[in-house]
């Protein structure tokens, strides 16, 4: 069973017990996180595609650690001009371990409130 889930603006194909490096999340190490924006679920050949997300599905994970990615060097040069520029970048990442892909707990919706006329307002007459 696998799912395609959107985490921090990026889409990932995840399976149970898989470790994934994602953009930095605001969660402490060891905490459980849940992602309810599941775009596709494949359960032994039975594929469910959301429009845009599958209702009632969630991916649960545990935050393993926070780290920085490898340094990426950006070198720019203009030939015969004596111009060169070097920049570097290290992404802040979070390593998560997928624990479950299952139906999310149903959220209870509040009953719609009925509008009542105030007691001191005159009653409407039908003419």
Phi and psi in radians as a Rosetta constraint file:
Dihedral C 1 N 2 CA 2 C 2 CIRCULARHARMONIC -2.443 0.35
Dihedral N 2 CA 2 C 2 N 3 CIRCULARHARMONIC 2.887 0.35
Dihedral C 2 N 3 CA 3 C 3 CIRCULARHARMONIC -2.502 0.35
Dihedral N 3 CA 3 C 3 N 4 CIRCULARHARMONIC 2.660 0.35
Dihedral C 3 N 4 CA 4 C 4 CIRCULARHARMONIC -1.869 0.35
Dihedral N 4 CA 4 C 4 N 5 CIRCULARHARMONIC 2.098 0.35
Dihedral C 4 N 5 CA 5 C 5 CIRCULARHARMONIC -2.228 0.35
Dihedral N 5 CA 5 C 5 N 6 CIRCULARHARMONIC 2.593 0.35
Dihedral C 5 N 6 CA 6 C 6 CIRCULARHARMONIC -1.731 0.35
Dihedral N 6 CA 6 C 6 N 7 CIRCULARHARMONIC 2.079 0.35
Dihedral C 6 N 7 CA 7 C 7 CIRCULARHARMONIC -2.207 0.35
Dihedral N 7 CA 7 C 7 N 8 CIRCULARHARMONIC 2.085 0.35
Dihedral C 7 N 8 CA 8 C 8 CIRCULARHARMONIC 0.945 0.35
Dihedral N 8 CA 8 C 8 N 9 CIRCULARHARMONIC 0.705 0.35
Dihedral C 8 N 9 CA 9 C 9 CIRCULARHARMONIC 1.502 0.35
Dihedral N 9 CA 9 C 9 N 10 CIRCULARHARMONIC -0.026 0.35
Dihedral C 9 N 10 CA 10 C 10 CIRCULARHARMONIC -2.122 0.35
Dihedral N 10 CA 10 C 10 N 11 CIRCULARHARMONIC 2.668 0.35
Dihedral C 10 N 11 CA 11 C 11 CIRCULARHARMONIC -1.783 0.35
Dihedral N 11 CA 11 C 11 N 12 CIRCULARHARMONIC 2.357 0.35
Dihedral C 11 N 12 CA 12 C 12 CIRCULARHARMONIC -2.292 0.35
Dihedral N 12 CA 12 C 12 N 13 CIRCULARHARMONIC 2.485 0.35
Dihedral C 12 N 13 CA 13 C 13 CIRCULARHARMONIC -1.616 0.35
Dihedral N 13 CA 13 C 13 N 14 CIRCULARHARMONIC 2.074 0.35
Dihedral C 13 N 14 CA 14 C 14 CIRCULARHARMONIC -2.206 0.35
Dihedral N 14 CA 14 C 14 N 15 CIRCULARHARMONIC 2.655 0.35
Dihedral C 14 N 15 CA 15 C 15 CIRCULARHARMONIC -2.299 0.35
Dihedral N 15 CA 15 C 15 N 16 CIRCULARHARMONIC 2.913 0.35
Dihedral C 15 N 16 CA 16 C 16 CIRCULARHARMONIC -1.132 0.35
Dihedral N 16 CA 16 C 16 N 17 CIRCULARHARMONIC 2.476 0.35
Dihedral C 16 N 17 CA 17 C 17 CIRCULARHARMONIC 1.159 0.35
Dihedral N 17 CA 17 C 17 N 18 CIRCULARHARMONIC 0.363 0.35
Dihedral C 17 N 18 CA 18 C 18 CIRCULARHARMONIC -1.655 0.35
Dihedral N 18 CA 18 C 18 N 19 CIRCULARHARMONIC 2.501 0.35
Dihedral C 18 N 19 CA 19 C 19 CIRCULARHARMONIC -1.768 0.35
Dihedral N 19 CA 19 C 19 N 20 CIRCULARHARMONIC 2.297 0.35
Dihedral C 19 N 20 CA 20 C 20 CIRCULARHARMONIC -2.256 0.35
Dihedral N 20 CA 20 C 20 N 21 CIRCULARHARMONIC 2.420 0.35
Dihedral C 20 N 21 CA 21 C 21 CIRCULARHARMONIC -1.725 0.35
Dihedral N 21 CA 21 C 21 N 22 CIRCULARHARMONIC 2.098 0.35
Dihedral C 21 N 22 CA 22 C 22 CIRCULARHARMONIC -2.165 0.35
Dihedral N 22 CA 22 C 22 N 23 CIRCULARHARMONIC 2.938 0.35
Dihedral C 22 N 23 CA 23 C 23 CIRCULARHARMONIC -1.030 0.35
Dihedral N 23 CA 23 C 23 N 24 CIRCULARHARMONIC 2.682 0.35
Dihedral C 23 N 24 CA 24 C 24 CIRCULARHARMONIC -0.907 0.35
Dihedral N 24 CA 24 C 24 N 25 CIRCULARHARMONIC 2.252 0.35
Dihedral C 24 N 25 CA 25 C 25 CIRCULARHARMONIC -1.847 0.35
Dihedral N 25 CA 25 C 25 N 26 CIRCULARHARMONIC 2.656 0.35
Dihedral C 25 N 26 CA 26 C 26 CIRCULARHARMONIC -1.561 0.35
Dihedral N 26 CA 26 C 26 N 27 CIRCULARHARMONIC 1.178 0.35
Dihedral C 26 N 27 CA 27 C 27 CIRCULARHARMONIC -2.510 0.35
Dihedral N 27 CA 27 C 27 N 28 CIRCULARHARMONIC 2.535 0.35
Dihedral C 27 N 28 CA 28 C 28 CIRCULARHARMONIC -1.348 0.35
Dihedral N 28 CA 28 C 28 N 29 CIRCULARHARMONIC 2.754 0.35
Dihedral C 28 N 29 CA 29 C 29 CIRCULARHARMONIC -1.107 0.35
Dihedral N 29 CA 29 C 29 N 30 CIRCULARHARMONIC 2.379 0.35
Dihedral C 29 N 30 CA 30 C 30 CIRCULARHARMONIC 1.576 0.35
Dihedral N 30 CA 30 C 30 N 31 CIRCULARHARMONIC -0.180 0.35
Dihedral C 30 N 31 CA 31 C 31 CIRCULARHARMONIC -1.408 0.35
Dihedral N 31 CA 31 C 31 N 32 CIRCULARHARMONIC 2.671 0.35
Dihedral C 31 N 32 CA 32 C 32 CIRCULARHARMONIC -1.587 0.35
Dihedral N 32 CA 32 C 32 N 33 CIRCULARHARMONIC 2.420 0.35
Dihedral C 32 N 33 CA 33 C 33 CIRCULARHARMONIC -2.224 0.35
Dihedral N 33 CA 33 C 33 N 34 CIRCULARHARMONIC 2.722 0.35
Dihedral C 33 N 34 CA 34 C 34 CIRCULARHARMONIC -2.329 0.35
Dihedral N 34 CA 34 C 34 N 35 CIRCULARHARMONIC 2.418 0.35
Dihedral C 34 N 35 CA 35 C 35 CIRCULARHARMONIC -2.099 0.35
Dihedral N 35 CA 35 C 35 N 36 CIRCULARHARMONIC 2.059 0.35
Dihedral C 35 N 36 CA 36 C 36 CIRCULARHARMONIC -1.766 0.35
Dihedral N 36 CA 36 C 36 N 37 CIRCULARHARMONIC 0.042 0.35
Dihedral C 36 N 37 CA 37 C 37 CIRCULARHARMONIC -1.631 0.35
Dihedral N 37 CA 37 C 37 N 38 CIRCULARHARMONIC 1.294 0.35
Dihedral C 37 N 38 CA 38 C 38 CIRCULARHARMONIC -1.652 0.35
Dihedral N 38 CA 38 C 38 N 39 CIRCULARHARMONIC 2.115 0.35
Dihedral C 38 N 39 CA 39 C 39 CIRCULARHARMONIC -1.588 0.35
Dihedral N 39 CA 39 C 39 N 40 CIRCULARHARMONIC -0.516 0.35
Dihedral C 39 N 40 CA 40 C 40 CIRCULARHARMONIC -2.690 0.35
Dihedral N 40 CA 40 C 40 N 41 CIRCULARHARMONIC 2.488 0.35
Dihedral C 40 N 41 CA 41 C 41 CIRCULARHARMONIC -2.301 0.35
Dihedral N 41 CA 41 C 41 N 42 CIRCULARHARMONIC 2.270 0.35
Dihedral C 41 N 42 CA 42 C 42 CIRCULARHARMONIC -2.079 0.35
Dihedral N 42 CA 42 C 42 N 43 CIRCULARHARMONIC 1.970 0.35
Dihedral C 42 N 43 CA 43 C 43 CIRCULARHARMONIC -2.036 0.35
Dihedral N 43 CA 43 C 43 N 44 CIRCULARHARMONIC 1.650 0.35
Dihedral C 43 N 44 CA 44 C 44 CIRCULARHARMONIC 0.938 0.35
Dihedral N 44 CA 44 C 44 N 45 CIRCULARHARMONIC 0.839 0.35
Dihedral C 44 N 45 CA 45 C 45 CIRCULARHARMONIC 1.588 0.35
Dihedral N 45 CA 45 C 45 N 46 CIRCULARHARMONIC -0.204 0.35
Dihedral C 45 N 46 CA 46 C 46 CIRCULARHARMONIC -1.576 0.35
Dihedral N 46 CA 46 C 46 N 47 CIRCULARHARMONIC 1.764 0.35
Dihedral C 46 N 47 CA 47 C 47 CIRCULARHARMONIC -1.673 0.35
Dihedral N 47 CA 47 C 47 N 48 CIRCULARHARMONIC 2.276 0.35
Dihedral C 47 N 48 CA 48 C 48 CIRCULARHARMONIC -2.075 0.35
Dihedral N 48 CA 48 C 48 N 49 CIRCULARHARMONIC 2.119 0.35
Dihedral C 48 N 49 CA 49 C 49 CIRCULARHARMONIC -1.912 0.35
Dihedral N 49 CA 49 C 49 N 50 CIRCULARHARMONIC 2.317 0.35
Dihedral C 49 N 50 CA 50 C 50 CIRCULARHARMONIC -1.512 0.35
Dihedral N 50 CA 50 C 50 N 51 CIRCULARHARMONIC 2.859 0.35
Dihedral C 50 N 51 CA 51 C 51 CIRCULARHARMONIC -2.344 0.35
Dihedral N 51 CA 51 C 51 N 52 CIRCULARHARMONIC 1.393 0.35
Dihedral C 51 N 52 CA 52 C 52 CIRCULARHARMONIC -1.502 0.35
Dihedral N 52 CA 52 C 52 N 53 CIRCULARHARMONIC -0.343 0.35
Dihedral C 52 N 53 CA 53 C 53 CIRCULARHARMONIC -2.156 0.35
Dihedral N 53 CA 53 C 53 N 54 CIRCULARHARMONIC 2.695 0.35
Dihedral C 53 N 54 CA 54 C 54 CIRCULARHARMONIC -1.360 0.35
Dihedral N 54 CA 54 C 54 N 55 CIRCULARHARMONIC 2.193 0.35
Dihedral C 54 N 55 CA 55 C 55 CIRCULARHARMONIC -1.256 0.35
Dihedral N 55 CA 55 C 55 N 56 CIRCULARHARMONIC 2.377 0.35
Dihedral C 55 N 56 CA 56 C 56 CIRCULARHARMONIC 1.414 0.35
Dihedral N 56 CA 56 C 56 N 57 CIRCULARHARMONIC 0.096 0.35
Dihedral C 56 N 57 CA 57 C 57 CIRCULARHARMONIC -1.863 0.35
Dihedral N 57 CA 57 C 57 N 58 CIRCULARHARMONIC 2.590 0.35
Dihedral C 57 N 58 CA 58 C 58 CIRCULARHARMONIC -2.599 0.35
Dihedral N 58 CA 58 C 58 N 59 CIRCULARHARMONIC 2.643 0.35
Dihedral C 58 N 59 CA 59 C 59 CIRCULARHARMONIC -1.962 0.35
Dihedral N 59 CA 59 C 59 N 60 CIRCULARHARMONIC 2.177 0.35
Dihedral C 59 N 60 CA 60 C 60 CIRCULARHARMONIC -1.842 0.35
Dihedral N 60 CA 60 C 60 N 61 CIRCULARHARMONIC 2.461 0.35
Dihedral C 60 N 61 CA 61 C 61 CIRCULARHARMONIC -2.557 0.35
Dihedral N 61 CA 61 C 61 N 62 CIRCULARHARMONIC 2.919 0.35
Dihedral C 61 N 62 CA 62 C 62 CIRCULARHARMONIC -2.121 0.35
Dihedral N 62 CA 62 C 62 N 63 CIRCULARHARMONIC 2.349 0.35
Dihedral C 62 N 63 CA 63 C 63 CIRCULARHARMONIC -1.333 0.35
Dihedral N 63 CA 63 C 63 N 64 CIRCULARHARMONIC 2.044 0.35
Dihedral C 63 N 64 CA 64 C 64 CIRCULARHARMONIC -1.429 0.35
Dihedral N 64 CA 64 C 64 N 65 CIRCULARHARMONIC -0.952 0.35
Dihedral C 64 N 65 CA 65 C 65 CIRCULARHARMONIC -2.886 0.35
Dihedral N 65 CA 65 C 65 N 66 CIRCULARHARMONIC 2.848 0.35
Dihedral C 65 N 66 CA 66 C 66 CIRCULARHARMONIC -1.873 0.35
Dihedral N 66 CA 66 C 66 N 67 CIRCULARHARMONIC 2.441 0.35
Dihedral C 66 N 67 CA 67 C 67 CIRCULARHARMONIC -2.672 0.35
Dihedral N 67 CA 67 C 67 N 68 CIRCULARHARMONIC 3.045 0.35
Dihedral C 67 N 68 CA 68 C 68 CIRCULARHARMONIC -1.931 0.35
Dihedral N 68 CA 68 C 68 N 69 CIRCULARHARMONIC 2.489 0.35
Dihedral C 68 N 69 CA 69 C 69 CIRCULARHARMONIC -1.352 0.35
Dihedral N 69 CA 69 C 69 N 70 CIRCULARHARMONIC -3.130 0.35
Dihedral C 69 N 70 CA 70 C 70 CIRCULARHARMONIC -1.159 0.35
Dihedral N 70 CA 70 C 70 N 71 CIRCULARHARMONIC 2.636 0.35
Dihedral C 70 N 71 CA 71 C 71 CIRCULARHARMONIC -1.321 0.35
Dihedral N 71 CA 71 C 71 N 72 CIRCULARHARMONIC 2.324 0.35
Dihedral C 71 N 72 CA 72 C 72 CIRCULARHARMONIC -1.920 0.35
Dihedral N 72 CA 72 C 72 N 73 CIRCULARHARMONIC 2.167 0.35
Dihedral C 72 N 73 CA 73 C 73 CIRCULARHARMONIC -1.730 0.35
Dihedral N 73 CA 73 C 73 N 74 CIRCULARHARMONIC 2.330 0.35
Dihedral C 73 N 74 CA 74 C 74 CIRCULARHARMONIC -2.008 0.35
Dihedral N 74 CA 74 C 74 N 75 CIRCULARHARMONIC 2.001 0.35
Dihedral C 74 N 75 CA 75 C 75 CIRCULARHARMONIC -2.015 0.35
Dihedral N 75 CA 75 C 75 N 76 CIRCULARHARMONIC 2.171 0.35
Dihedral C 75 N 76 CA 76 C 76 CIRCULARHARMONIC -2.081 0.35
Dihedral N 76 CA 76 C 76 N 77 CIRCULARHARMONIC 2.415 0.35
Dihedral C 76 N 77 CA 77 C 77 CIRCULARHARMONIC -2.545 0.35
Dihedral N 77 CA 77 C 77 N 78 CIRCULARHARMONIC 2.430 0.35
Dihedral C 77 N 78 CA 78 C 78 CIRCULARHARMONIC -1.936 0.35
Dihedral N 78 CA 78 C 78 N 79 CIRCULARHARMONIC 2.054 0.35
Dihedral C 78 N 79 CA 79 C 79 CIRCULARHARMONIC -1.171 0.35
Dihedral N 79 CA 79 C 79 N 80 CIRCULARHARMONIC 2.559 0.35
Dihedral C 79 N 80 CA 80 C 80 CIRCULARHARMONIC 1.068 0.35
Dihedral N 80 CA 80 C 80 N 81 CIRCULARHARMONIC 0.256 0.35
Dihedral C 80 N 81 CA 81 C 81 CIRCULARHARMONIC -2.027 0.35
Dihedral N 81 CA 81 C 81 N 82 CIRCULARHARMONIC -0.182 0.35
Dihedral C 81 N 82 CA 82 C 82 CIRCULARHARMONIC 1.267 0.35
Dihedral N 82 CA 82 C 82 N 83 CIRCULARHARMONIC 0.337 0.35
Dihedral C 82 N 83 CA 83 C 83 CIRCULARHARMONIC -1.872 0.35
Dihedral N 83 CA 83 C 83 N 84 CIRCULARHARMONIC 2.194 0.35
Dihedral C 83 N 84 CA 84 C 84 CIRCULARHARMONIC -2.583 0.35
Dihedral N 84 CA 84 C 84 N 85 CIRCULARHARMONIC 2.561 0.35
Dihedral C 84 N 85 CA 85 C 85 CIRCULARHARMONIC -2.439 0.35
Dihedral N 85 CA 85 C 85 N 86 CIRCULARHARMONIC 2.355 0.35
Dihedral C 85 N 86 CA 86 C 86 CIRCULARHARMONIC -2.136 0.35
Dihedral N 86 CA 86 C 86 N 87 CIRCULARHARMONIC 2.165 0.35
Dihedral C 86 N 87 CA 87 C 87 CIRCULARHARMONIC -2.166 0.35
Dihedral N 87 CA 87 C 87 N 88 CIRCULARHARMONIC 2.683 0.35
Dihedral C 87 N 88 CA 88 C 88 CIRCULARHARMONIC -2.244 0.35
Dihedral N 88 CA 88 C 88 N 89 CIRCULARHARMONIC 2.789 0.35
Dihedral C 88 N 89 CA 89 C 89 CIRCULARHARMONIC -2.631 0.35
Dihedral N 89 CA 89 C 89 N 90 CIRCULARHARMONIC 2.333 0.35
Dihedral C 89 N 90 CA 90 C 90 CIRCULARHARMONIC -2.247 0.35
Dihedral N 90 CA 90 C 90 N 91 CIRCULARHARMONIC 2.106 0.35
Dihedral C 90 N 91 CA 91 C 91 CIRCULARHARMONIC -1.368 0.35
Dihedral N 91 CA 91 C 91 N 92 CIRCULARHARMONIC 2.507 0.35
Dihedral C 91 N 92 CA 92 C 92 CIRCULARHARMONIC -1.543 0.35
Dihedral N 92 CA 92 C 92 N 93 CIRCULARHARMONIC 2.131 0.35
Dihedral C 92 N 93 CA 93 C 93 CIRCULARHARMONIC -2.126 0.35
Dihedral N 93 CA 93 C 93 N 94 CIRCULARHARMONIC 2.819 0.35
Dihedral C 93 N 94 CA 94 C 94 CIRCULARHARMONIC -2.230 0.35
Dihedral N 94 CA 94 C 94 N 95 CIRCULARHARMONIC 2.276 0.35
Dihedral C 94 N 95 CA 95 C 95 CIRCULARHARMONIC -1.656 0.35
Dihedral N 95 CA 95 C 95 N 96 CIRCULARHARMONIC 2.140 0.35
Dihedral C 95 N 96 CA 96 C 96 CIRCULARHARMONIC -2.110 0.35
Dihedral N 96 CA 96 C 96 N 97 CIRCULARHARMONIC 2.656 0.35
Dihedral C 96 N 97 CA 97 C 97 CIRCULARHARMONIC -2.037 0.35
Dihedral N 97 CA 97 C 97 N 98 CIRCULARHARMONIC 2.163 0.35
Dihedral C 97 N 98 CA 98 C 98 CIRCULARHARMONIC -1.292 0.35
Dihedral N 98 CA 98 C 98 N 99 CIRCULARHARMONIC 2.193 0.35
Dihedral C 98 N 99 CA 99 C 99 CIRCULARHARMONIC -1.822 0.35
Dihedral N 99 CA 99 C 99 N 100 CIRCULARHARMONIC -0.602 0.35
Dihedral C 99 N 100 CA 100 C 100 CIRCULARHARMONIC -2.630 0.35
Dihedral N 100 CA 100 C 100 N 101 CIRCULARHARMONIC 2.602 0.35
Dihedral C 100 N 101 CA 101 C 101 CIRCULARHARMONIC -2.259 0.35
Dihedral N 101 CA 101 C 101 N 102 CIRCULARHARMONIC 1.813 0.35
Dihedral C 101 N 102 CA 102 C 102 CIRCULARHARMONIC -2.680 0.35
Dihedral N 102 CA 102 C 102 N 103 CIRCULARHARMONIC 3.097 0.35
Dihedral C 102 N 103 CA 103 C 103 CIRCULARHARMONIC -1.154 0.35
Dihedral N 103 CA 103 C 103 N 104 CIRCULARHARMONIC 2.416 0.35
Dihedral C 103 N 104 CA 104 C 104 CIRCULARHARMONIC -1.373 0.35
Dihedral N 104 CA 104 C 104 N 105 CIRCULARHARMONIC 2.760 0.35
Dihedral C 104 N 105 CA 105 C 105 CIRCULARHARMONIC -1.151 0.35
Dihedral N 105 CA 105 C 105 N 106 CIRCULARHARMONIC 2.381 0.35
Dihedral C 105 N 106 CA 106 C 106 CIRCULARHARMONIC -1.192 0.35
Dihedral N 106 CA 106 C 106 N 107 CIRCULARHARMONIC 2.331 0.35
Dihedral C 106 N 107 CA 107 C 107 CIRCULARHARMONIC -1.556 0.35
Dihedral N 107 CA 107 C 107 N 108 CIRCULARHARMONIC 2.340 0.35
Dihedral C 107 N 108 CA 108 C 108 CIRCULARHARMONIC -1.459 0.35
Dihedral N 108 CA 108 C 108 N 109 CIRCULARHARMONIC 2.301 0.35
Dihedral C 108 N 109 CA 109 C 109 CIRCULARHARMONIC -1.682 0.35
Dihedral N 109 CA 109 C 109 N 110 CIRCULARHARMONIC 2.475 0.35
Dihedral C 109 N 110 CA 110 C 110 CIRCULARHARMONIC -1.272 0.35
Dihedral N 110 CA 110 C 110 N 111 CIRCULARHARMONIC 2.517 0.35
Dihedral C 110 N 111 CA 111 C 111 CIRCULARHARMONIC -1.189 0.35
Dihedral N 111 CA 111 C 111 N 112 CIRCULARHARMONIC 2.476 0.35
Dihedral C 111 N 112 CA 112 C 112 CIRCULARHARMONIC -1.123 0.35
Dihedral N 112 CA 112 C 112 N 113 CIRCULARHARMONIC 2.438 0.35
Dihedral C 112 N 113 CA 113 C 113 CIRCULARHARMONIC -1.430 0.35
Dihedral N 113 CA 113 C 113 N 114 CIRCULARHARMONIC 2.427 0.35
Dihedral C 113 N 114 CA 114 C 114 CIRCULARHARMONIC -1.501 0.35
Dihedral N 114 CA 114 C 114 N 115 CIRCULARHARMONIC 2.419 0.35
Dihedral C 114 N 115 CA 115 C 115 CIRCULARHARMONIC -1.500 0.35
Dihedral N 115 CA 115 C 115 N 116 CIRCULARHARMONIC 2.204 0.35
Dihedral C 115 N 116 CA 116 C 116 CIRCULARHARMONIC -2.008 0.35
Dihedral N 116 CA 116 C 116 N 117 CIRCULARHARMONIC 2.519 0.35
Dihedral C 116 N 117 CA 117 C 117 CIRCULARHARMONIC -1.321 0.35
Dihedral N 117 CA 117 C 117 N 118 CIRCULARHARMONIC 2.480 0.35
Dihedral C 117 N 118 CA 118 C 118 CIRCULARHARMONIC -1.060 0.35
Dihedral N 118 CA 118 C 118 N 119 CIRCULARHARMONIC 2.636 0.35
Dihedral C 118 N 119 CA 119 C 119 CIRCULARHARMONIC -1.151 0.35
Dihedral N 119 CA 119 C 119 N 120 CIRCULARHARMONIC -0.569 0.35
Dihedral C 119 N 120 CA 120 C 120 CIRCULARHARMONIC -1.523 0.35
Dihedral N 120 CA 120 C 120 N 121 CIRCULARHARMONIC -0.039 0.35
Dihedral C 120 N 121 CA 121 C 121 CIRCULARHARMONIC -1.389 0.35
Dihedral N 121 CA 121 C 121 N 122 CIRCULARHARMONIC 2.517 0.35
Dihedral C 121 N 122 CA 122 C 122 CIRCULARHARMONIC -1.223 0.35
Dihedral N 122 CA 122 C 122 N 123 CIRCULARHARMONIC 2.548 0.35
Dihedral C 122 N 123 CA 123 C 123 CIRCULARHARMONIC -1.262 0.35
Dihedral N 123 CA 123 C 123 N 124 CIRCULARHARMONIC 2.556 0.35
Dihedral C 123 N 124 CA 124 C 124 CIRCULARHARMONIC -1.387 0.35
Dihedral N 124 CA 124 C 124 N 125 CIRCULARHARMONIC 2.380 0.35
Dihedral C 124 N 125 CA 125 C 125 CIRCULARHARMONIC -1.906 0.35
Dihedral N 125 CA 125 C 125 N 126 CIRCULARHARMONIC 2.431 0.35
Dihedral C 125 N 126 CA 126 C 126 CIRCULARHARMONIC -1.631 0.35
Dihedral N 126 CA 126 C 126 N 127 CIRCULARHARMONIC 2.176 0.35
